[in-house]
Amino acid sequence: MHRANLPSKKQSISHCGLALLTLGIGWVVGAGSPAHAQESDATQPPAAIRLAFPFVDRAEFIERGPIQYHVPVEQDDGLPVADARTMAGVEPLVDWLNQIERQNQEFRVGKGRPHKRAGQDRNSPQVTGCIDSVLIAKEGKLVLEEYFADARIDRPHYQMSVTKSILAYAIGKAIEQGKIGSVDDRLVDHLPGLDLAALPDGVDQLTLHDLLTMKSGLRVDKKMARQPMERSDFAQKILSSTKPIPAVRAFKYDGVNCELLVHVLYHATGQTLGQFAGEHLFGPLGITDFSFGPSSSGLDKGAAGMRLRSRDMLKIGLLTAAGGQWQGQQILSTDWIERATAVQVNREKPTQYGYYWWSHQVEHAGRTYRVRSCRGAGGQFILVLPELQLVAVFTSYYADNQPLQHLERVILPTFAQD
């Protein structure tokens, strides 16, 4: 069941007293502040966002003991399963999984590597956090599924900027349906009631493409952006508060772009992000247990705050790897999948950006692969290598970039064997 804006048990434990911080877009706008901008990977949140990062309950940690490989159990959710041992040697995977388990149990009792931000703000942990779920699919089938700490197969996990990637797919679906013209449409043409004369120079020329690539040039007053607003005047207040749009605009990772696109989607379709994604993306994939956080204007937050099961994250990855197809049905156009996951900006950097999807290169055995990914601060990842028919999903707490390292050091060497 779609639990729109309802806190789960895990959320109520981990986020009591912190929920108010998630109500304003300043919570996500802060990700673009100069002092803490993480344009290369989007996985290192600033101090303000770290307030929302406990999302782990040590009292509910499971203790796995020694881990052996087992074939994932087929559930009634449409995910086919297979035995990884028919595709690769699993010994390195088993060793790695046991290492993750040891790290989780160390974290549970307060041991482990010192966290690099410990002491810099009161909400950072003293020791580095861990991965709490790992799922791997090969050739369209789930071949590895493991849960650690307080993660569970049936428990939606908090998502940071993975939410953005879902928003990008929702915008693409609305374009496919003809409810939005194209990415070249002007932003202001999809926000009815705007007083254009009150907007700073350049705002009226911004396109949806500009917002999807984080190259809009919008620089919004963050104090104002944190205040609750009426849905009807949100866009006017946000856009009126920006500095004039410069002639040459640089990439700047800033959630205000996403929140404006949530309003574009609402005006184009009459549905919130959760309603639209639930009907046109999640529904056809058999995803029913999800939620989105509320924005400062009462719509669903588009920059962060979604909750999704790890298995359902994997479905998004499989949909991407298959060019928008799921069980013989075209859920999202192949053209939009390619556009969203293409390298649109940051071409000169190690990590590039598309439409709220990331790209980076990995090498193995003399070959280079482009990884297309959703990334959430703290360690949520959907990693897609279409050439290898390989998808990996991670959820974490304070694990930051650890999953990227594991993909290159363990998963790729295991499943890219000639």
C-alpha positions as CSV (number, residue, x, y, z in Angstrom):
1,M,0.0,0.0,0.0
2,H,1.2,3.5,-0.8
3,R,1.8,5.2,2.5
4,A,2.0,8.8,1.4
5,N,3.8,10.9,4.0
6,L,3.3,8.4,6.8
7,P,6.3,7.7,9.1
8,S,7.3,4.1,9.4
9,K,8.2,2.5,12.7
10,K,11.9,3.0,11.8
11,Q,11.3,6.6,10.9
12,S,9.4,7.3,14.1
13,I,12.3,5.9,16.2
14,S,15.1,7.5,14.3
15,H,13.6,10.9,13.4
16,C,11.5,12.0,16.4
17,G,12.3,15.6,17.1
18,L,14.0,15.9,13.6
19,A,11.0,15.8,11.3
20,L,10.5,19.5,11.2
21,L,13.8,19.8,9.4
22,T,12.4,17.8,6.5
23,L,9.5,20.1,5.9
24,G,11.3,22.9,4.1
25,I,13.3,22.8,0.9
26,G,16.2,24.4,2.8
27,W,16.9,20.8,4.0
28,V,17.9,19.9,0.4
29,V,18.8,23.3,-0.9
30,G,21.7,23.3,1.6
31,A,23.3,20.5,-0.4
32,G,24.5,23.1,-2.8
33,S,26.1,25.5,-0.3
34,P,29.7,26.3,-1.2
35,A,31.1,25.1,2.0
36,H,29.7,21.6,1.6
37,A,28.9,21.2,-2.1
38,Q,29.6,17.6,-3.3
39,E,29.2,18.0,-7.0
40,S,31.3,15.0,-7.8
41,D,29.3,12.3,-6.0
42,A,26.2,13.6,-4.1
43,T,26.8,11.2,-1.2
44,Q,28.3,13.6,1.4
45,P,25.5,15.6,3.0
46,P,26.2,18.9,4.8
47,A,25.7,19.2,8.5
48,A,22.1,20.4,8.2
49,I,21.1,17.3,6.3
50,R,23.0,15.0,8.6
51,L,20.3,15.7,11.2
52,A,18.1,13.4,9.2
53,F,20.7,10.6,9.1
54,P,20.3,8.4,12.1
55,F,17.8,6.2,10.2
56,V,19.3,3.2,12.0
57,D,18.0,1.7,15.2
58,R,20.8,-0.2,17.0
59,A,18.3,-1.9,19.3
60,E,16.9,-3.7,16.2
61,F,20.2,-4.9,14.8
62,I,20.1,-8.5,13.7
63,E,23.2,-10.6,14.4
64,R,23.8,-12.7,11.3
65,G,26.7,-14.9,12.4
66,P,28.8,-16.6,9.7
67,I,27.2,-15.9,6.2
68,Q,27.1,-18.5,3.5
69,Y,25.8,-17.9,0.0
70,H,22.1,-18.7,-0.5
71,V,19.9,-18.3,-3.5
72,P,17.4,-15.4,-3.0
73,V,13.9,-16.5,-2.2
74,E,11.3,-15.8,-4.8
75,Q,8.6,-13.4,-3.5
76,D,5.3,-12.5,-5.0
77,D,6.7,-9.2,-6.4
78,G,7.6,-10.1,-9.9
79,L,11.4,-10.4,-9.3
80,P,12.8,-13.6,-10.8
81,V,15.7,-15.2,-9.0
82,A,18.7,-17.3,-10.0
83,D,21.7,-19.0,-8.5
84,A,24.9,-16.8,-8.7
85,R,27.0,-19.9,-8.6
86,T,25.9,-20.8,-12.1
87,M,27.3,-17.4,-13.3
88,A,30.5,-16.8,-11.2
89,G,32.5,-17.9,-8.3
90,V,30.9,-16.6,-5.2
91,E,33.7,-17.0,-2.6
92,P,34.8,-13.3,-2.9
93,L,31.2,-12.3,-2.4
94,V,30.9,-14.4,0.7
95,D,34.1,-13.1,2.2
96,W,32.9,-9.5,1.5
97,L,29.4,-10.1,3.0
98,N,31.0,-11.4,6.2
99,Q,33.2,-8.3,6.4
100,I,30.1,-6.1,6.1
101,E,28.4,-8.1,8.9
102,R,31.5,-7.6,11.2
103,Q,31.4,-3.9,10.5
104,N,27.8,-3.7,11.4
105,Q,28.3,-5.5,14.7
106,E,31.2,-3.3,15.5
107,F,29.1,-0.2,14.8
108,R,26.3,-1.6,17.0
109,V,28.6,-1.5,20.0
110,G,30.3,1.7,19.1
111,K,33.5,0.4,17.5
112,G,34.9,0.8,14.1
113,R,36.8,3.4,12.0
114,P,36.5,7.0,13.3
115,H,34.0,8.9,11.2
116,K,35.7,11.8,9.3
117,R,33.1,14.3,10.5
118,A,32.9,13.1,14.1
119,G,33.1,16.2,16.4
120,Q,32.3,18.6,13.6
121,D,28.7,18.6,14.4
122,R,26.7,16.9,17.2
123,N,24.8,14.6,14.8
124,S,27.7,12.9,13.2
125,P,28.5,9.4,14.5
126,Q,31.8,8.8,16.2
127,V,32.4,5.8,14.0
128,T,31.8,5.2,10.3
129,G,28.5,3.6,9.4
130,C,27.8,0.5,7.3
131,I,25.9,-1.0,4.4
132,D,22.6,-2.5,5.6
133,S,21.4,-4.1,2.4
134,V,23.0,-5.5,-0.8
135,L,21.1,-6.8,-3.8
136,I,22.7,-7.9,-7.1
137,A,20.9,-8.8,-10.3
138,K,22.6,-10.4,-13.3
139,E,20.9,-11.1,-16.6
140,G,17.6,-9.7,-15.2
141,K,17.5,-12.0,-12.2
142,L,18.1,-11.4,-8.6
143,V,21.2,-13.5,-7.6
144,L,22.2,-12.0,-4.2
145,E,20.1,-10.5,-1.5
146,E,21.4,-9.7,2.0
147,Y,20.2,-7.5,4.9
148,F,22.2,-6.3,7.8
149,A,21.8,-4.1,10.9
150,D,18.1,-3.1,11.2
151,A,17.3,-3.4,7.5
152,R,14.6,-5.9,6.5
153,I,13.3,-7.3,3.2
154,D,9.8,-5.8,3.8
155,R,10.9,-2.5,5.3
156,P,11.2,0.6,3.0
157,H,14.5,2.3,3.5
158,Y,14.9,6.1,3.7
159,Q,16.2,7.6,0.4
160,M,18.0,10.8,-0.1
161,S,18.7,11.9,-3.7
162,V,17.5,8.6,-5.2
163,T,14.3,10.6,-4.9
164,K,15.6,13.0,-7.6
165,S,16.1,10.2,-10.0
166,I,12.5,9.0,-9.7
167,L,11.4,12.6,-10.2
168,A,13.4,12.7,-13.5
169,Y,11.6,9.5,-14.7
170,A,8.2,11.0,-13.7
171,I,9.0,14.1,-15.8
172,G,9.9,11.9,-18.7
173,K,6.7,9.9,-18.4
174,A,4.6,13.1,-18.4
175,I,6.4,14.2,-21.6
176,E,5.8,10.8,-23.1
177,Q,2.1,11.2,-22.3
178,G,2.0,14.7,-23.9
179,K,1.2,16.4,-20.7
180,I,4.5,18.3,-20.9
181,G,5.8,19.4,-24.3
182,S,9.5,18.7,-24.0
183,V,12.6,19.5,-21.9
184,D,12.9,22.6,-24.0
185,D,9.7,24.1,-22.6
186,R,10.2,27.2,-20.6
187,L,9.8,26.7,-16.8
188,V,7.5,29.7,-16.4
189,D,5.0,28.3,-19.0
190,H,4.3,25.4,-16.6
191,L,3.7,27.5,-13.5
192,P,0.4,29.3,-14.0
193,G,-0.2,32.7,-12.3
194,L,3.4,33.9,-12.2
195,D,3.9,37.6,-12.2
196,L,6.8,37.6,-14.8
197,A,7.5,41.3,-14.2
198,A,8.5,40.5,-10.6
199,L,11.1,37.9,-11.6
200,P,14.8,38.6,-11.7
201,D,16.5,38.8,-15.1
202,G,16.8,35.5,-16.9
203,V,14.3,33.5,-15.0
204,D,11.8,33.6,-17.8
205,Q,14.2,32.0,-20.2
206,L,15.0,28.9,-18.1
207,T,13.9,25.5,-19.5
208,L,13.1,22.2,-17.9
209,H,16.4,20.9,-19.3
210,D,18.2,23.6,-17.3
211,L,16.6,22.4,-14.0
212,L,17.0,18.7,-14.8
213,T,20.8,19.2,-15.3
214,M,21.2,21.4,-12.3
215,K,22.5,24.2,-14.5
216,S,19.6,26.6,-14.0
217,G,21.7,29.3,-12.3
218,L,19.0,29.6,-9.6
219,R,20.4,30.9,-6.3
220,V,17.5,31.1,-3.9
221,D,17.5,32.7,-0.5
222,K,17.7,29.6,1.8
223,K,16.1,31.2,4.9
224,M,13.0,32.1,2.8
225,A,13.0,28.7,1.2
226,R,12.7,26.9,4.6
227,Q,9.4,28.7,5.4
228,P,6.1,27.0,4.9
229,M,4.3,28.4,1.8
230,E,1.0,28.1,0.1
231,R,1.0,25.8,-2.9
232,S,-0.4,28.6,-5.1
233,D,2.5,31.1,-4.3
234,F,5.4,28.7,-3.9
235,A,6.9,29.2,-7.4
236,Q,6.4,33.0,-7.2
237,K,8.2,33.3,-3.9
238,I,11.0,31.0,-4.8
239,L,11.7,32.4,-8.2
240,S,11.4,36.0,-7.1
241,S,14.0,35.4,-4.4
242,T,16.7,34.2,-6.7
243,K,19.7,36.3,-7.9
244,P,19.6,37.2,-11.6
245,I,20.4,34.3,-13.8
246,P,24.0,34.7,-15.1
247,A,24.8,34.5,-18.8
248,V,27.2,31.6,-18.2
249,R,25.8,29.1,-15.8
250,A,27.7,26.4,-13.9
251,F,26.4,23.1,-12.5
252,K,25.3,23.5,-8.9
253,Y,23.7,20.7,-7.0
254,D,20.6,22.3,-5.5
255,G,17.3,20.8,-4.5
256,V,15.3,23.9,-5.4
257,N,15.4,22.7,-9.0
258,C,13.6,19.5,-8.1
259,E,11.0,21.2,-6.0
260,L,10.1,23.5,-8.9
261,L,9.8,20.5,-11.2
262,V,7.4,18.8,-8.6
263,H,5.2,21.8,-9.2
264,V,5.6,21.6,-13.0
265,L,4.5,17.9,-12.7
266,Y,1.5,18.8,-10.5
267,H,0.2,21.5,-12.8
268,A,0.7,19.3,-15.9
269,T,-0.9,16.2,-14.5
270,G,-3.0,17.3,-11.6
271,Q,-1.2,14.7,-9.5
272,T,1.5,14.9,-6.8
273,L,4.8,13.1,-7.4
274,G,3.7,10.2,-5.3
275,Q,0.4,9.9,-7.1
276,F,1.9,10.1,-10.6
277,A,4.8,7.8,-9.9
278,G,2.6,5.4,-8.1
279,E,0.2,5.1,-11.1
280,H,2.5,5.3,-14.0
281,L,5.9,4.0,-12.8
282,F,5.7,2.1,-9.5
283,G,2.3,0.6,-10.2
284,P,3.3,-1.2,-13.4
285,L,6.4,-2.4,-11.6
286,G,4.4,-3.9,-8.8
287,I,5.8,-1.4,-6.3
288,T,3.2,-0.6,-3.6
289,D,5.0,0.1,-0.4
290,F,6.5,3.5,-0.8
291,S,6.1,7.1,0.5
292,F,7.4,10.6,-0.2
293,G,8.1,13.3,2.3
294,P,6.1,16.6,2.4
295,S,7.6,19.7,0.9
296,S,7.2,23.2,2.4
297,S,4.3,23.8,0.1
298,G,2.4,20.6,0.9
299,L,3.3,18.7,-2.3
300,D,5.6,15.7,-2.2
301,K,9.3,16.5,-1.8
302,G,11.3,15.8,-5.0
303,A,14.9,16.2,-3.8
304,A,14.9,13.7,-1.0
305,G,12.6,12.0,1.5
306,M,11.3,9.0,-0.4
307,R,11.1,5.6,1.2
308,L,11.4,2.5,-0.9
309,R,12.2,-1.2,-0.3
310,S,15.6,-2.5,-1.6
311,R,13.8,-5.0,-3.9
312,D,11.9,-2.1,-5.4
313,M,15.1,-0.1,-5.9
314,L,16.3,-3.1,-7.8
315,K,13.3,-2.9,-10.1
316,I,14.2,0.7,-11.0
317,G,17.7,-0.5,-11.9
318,L,16.4,-3.4,-14.0
319,L,13.9,-1.1,-15.7
320,T,16.8,1.2,-16.6
321,A,19.1,-1.6,-17.8
322,A,16.3,-2.9,-20.0
323,G,15.6,0.4,-21.7
324,G,12.4,1.1,-19.9
325,Q,10.9,-2.4,-20.3
326,W,9.5,-4.6,-17.5
327,Q,8.0,-8.1,-18.1
328,G,7.4,-7.3,-21.8
329,Q,5.8,-4.0,-21.2
330,Q,7.3,-0.6,-22.1
331,I,6.9,1.3,-18.8
332,L,9.1,4.3,-19.8
333,S,10.4,5.2,-23.2
334,T,13.9,4.0,-24.1
335,D,14.6,7.5,-25.4
336,W,13.9,9.0,-22.0
337,I,16.0,6.4,-20.2
338,E,18.9,7.2,-22.5
339,R,18.4,11.0,-22.1
340,A,18.1,10.8,-18.3
341,T,21.2,8.5,-17.9
342,A,23.3,10.2,-20.6
343,V,26.2,12.5,-19.7
344,Q,24.6,16.0,-20.0
345,V,26.9,18.1,-17.8
346,N,30.2,17.8,-15.9
347,R,31.8,16.0,-18.9
348,E,35.3,17.0,-17.8
349,K,34.8,15.6,-14.3
350,P,35.3,12.0,-13.0
351,T,31.6,11.9,-12.2
352,Q,29.2,13.2,-14.8
353,Y,25.5,14.2,-14.6
354,G,22.4,13.6,-16.6
355,Y,18.8,14.3,-15.6
356,Y,19.2,13.6,-11.9
357,W,21.2,10.4,-12.8
358,W,25.0,10.1,-12.4
359,S,27.7,8.4,-14.5
360,H,31.2,7.3,-13.8
361,Q,33.7,5.0,-15.4
362,V,35.0,1.7,-13.9
363,E,37.7,-0.5,-15.4
364,H,38.2,-4.3,-15.3
365,A,40.5,-6.6,-17.4
366,G,41.4,-3.8,-19.8
367,R,37.8,-2.8,-20.4
368,T,36.0,0.4,-19.4
369,Y,32.4,0.5,-18.4
370,R,30.1,3.4,-17.8
371,V,28.0,3.0,-14.6
372,R,24.7,4.8,-14.5
373,S,23.5,5.5,-11.0
374,C,21.1,6.9,-8.6
375,R,22.9,8.2,-5.5
376,G,21.7,9.1,-2.1
377,A,23.7,10.9,0.6
378,G,24.8,8.4,3.3
379,G,25.0,5.5,1.0
380,Q,21.8,4.6,-1.0
381,F,22.8,3.5,-4.6
382,I,21.2,2.0,-7.7
383,L,24.2,1.0,-9.9
384,V,23.4,-0.1,-13.5
385,L,25.9,-1.5,-16.0
386,P,23.7,-2.4,-19.1
387,E,26.6,-3.9,-21.0
388,L,27.0,-6.6,-18.4
389,Q,23.3,-6.9,-17.6
390,L,24.4,-6.1,-14.1
391,V,22.5,-4.1,-11.4
392,A,23.6,-3.6,-7.8
393,V,21.6,-1.9,-5.0
394,F,22.9,-0.7,-1.7
395,T,21.3,0.9,1.3
396,S,23.5,2.2,4.1
397,Y,23.7,4.5,7.1
398,Y,26.7,6.9,7.1
399,A,28.4,4.6,4.6
400,D,28.9,7.4,2.0
401,N,30.9,6.1,-1.0
402,Q,31.7,2.6,0.3
403,P,29.3,1.0,-2.2
404,L,31.1,2.5,-5.2
405,Q,34.3,1.0,-3.9
406,H,32.7,-2.4,-3.4
407,L,31.3,-2.3,-7.0
408,E,34.7,-1.9,-8.5
409,R,36.7,-4.1,-6.1
410,V,34.3,-7.0,-5.6
411,I,31.2,-7.1,-7.7
412,L,32.6,-6.1,-11.1
413,P,35.6,-8.6,-10.9
414,T,33.1,-11.3,-9.9
415,F,30.5,-10.8,-12.6
416,A,32.6,-9.4,-15.5
417,Q,34.5,-12.6,-15.9
418,D,35.1,-13.6,-19.5
